[in-house]
Amino acid sequence: MPALIDFYFDFSSPYSYIASEWIEALAARHGRTVRWHAILLGATFRAAELRAPVDHPIKREYALRDFARSARAEGVPYAQPARFPIPTQNAARVFWWLCGADASRSTAWARACFRAYFGRGVDLSDPAALKRLAEEFGLDPQAAETVWNDPLWKDRLKQANEAAIAAGVFGAPYFIVDGEPFWGNDRKAQMERWLAQGPF
C-alpha cells in the first residue's frame, strides 16, 4: 500500500492554509492519502531557535504581500486577517479530538478553520468565535469548549508538537513523503515530481 503523506500545519499559517487546498488533490493524483497533523508553530520555532517572518520588520511587508500573491497563484480565496498571527491551540485540540474518532472529520474541521480565518476573518483564538464556528460545523459548541479546556486534549496536542519536532519539523506547512522532508507551500512542484518518478 502506498505510503502516506504527512502534512504538518498550524491554523495561523497562511502557507499552511494554501497548501491545505491542494495537498489532497496532489496526493490523489499519485494514489496516496494524506495524514494531517495540527501543530503549534511556536513550539517548533522555539525548538529551532527561529522567529516568524512577520516578526522581522524587514520581512513583514514582503511576507504579507507574498501570502496574498501565493493564494492568487493557487486560485485560493484569501483575505489577510485583521489579527495575525493568533494562538491556535484551541482549534488544534478540537482537531485531535475529532481525529481520535474519524480522521476525515478532523480534516474537514481543519479546512473549516482555515477557510474561516483566512477567508472570513474569524478569529480562531476568540473562544466565542470558535464556539460559533464549531456550531456552524455541526459540533456542540459547549462540547468543543470542554475539549479545548480538557488536560487530555492539551496533552494530545503537546504530544503532536513533540512528535513533529522529533521528525524534524521546524515550520509549516511541512510534508514528509517516503521519508523525504519538504518545507513550504512552494515545494509543491518538487513533491509532484517526487511522487511521479521517485527520488531525484
Order of alpha helices (4+ residues) and beta strands (2+ residues): beta-alpha-alpha-beta-alpha-alpha-alpha-alpha-alpha-alpha-alpha-beta-beta-alpha
